[in-house]
């Protein structure tokens, strides 16, 4: 699994309604994530017929609930 983030120019709307401009001279910008937790299963190998990941599809896992279908 991985995390991806993006950065876009919000000068006209995200910075006090365009009043505060972004200081692009401070680039490159870095993001740090704290308290991040990943729940998941190992990558499923579609070429492996003897797959041991069947427990990943059990209804007990939150990611298998109808909310995430």
Secondary structure, DSSP 8 states (H G I E B T S, - for coil): ----------TTTTTGGGTS---GGG-S------S----------TT-SS---GGGG-TTSGGGSGGG-
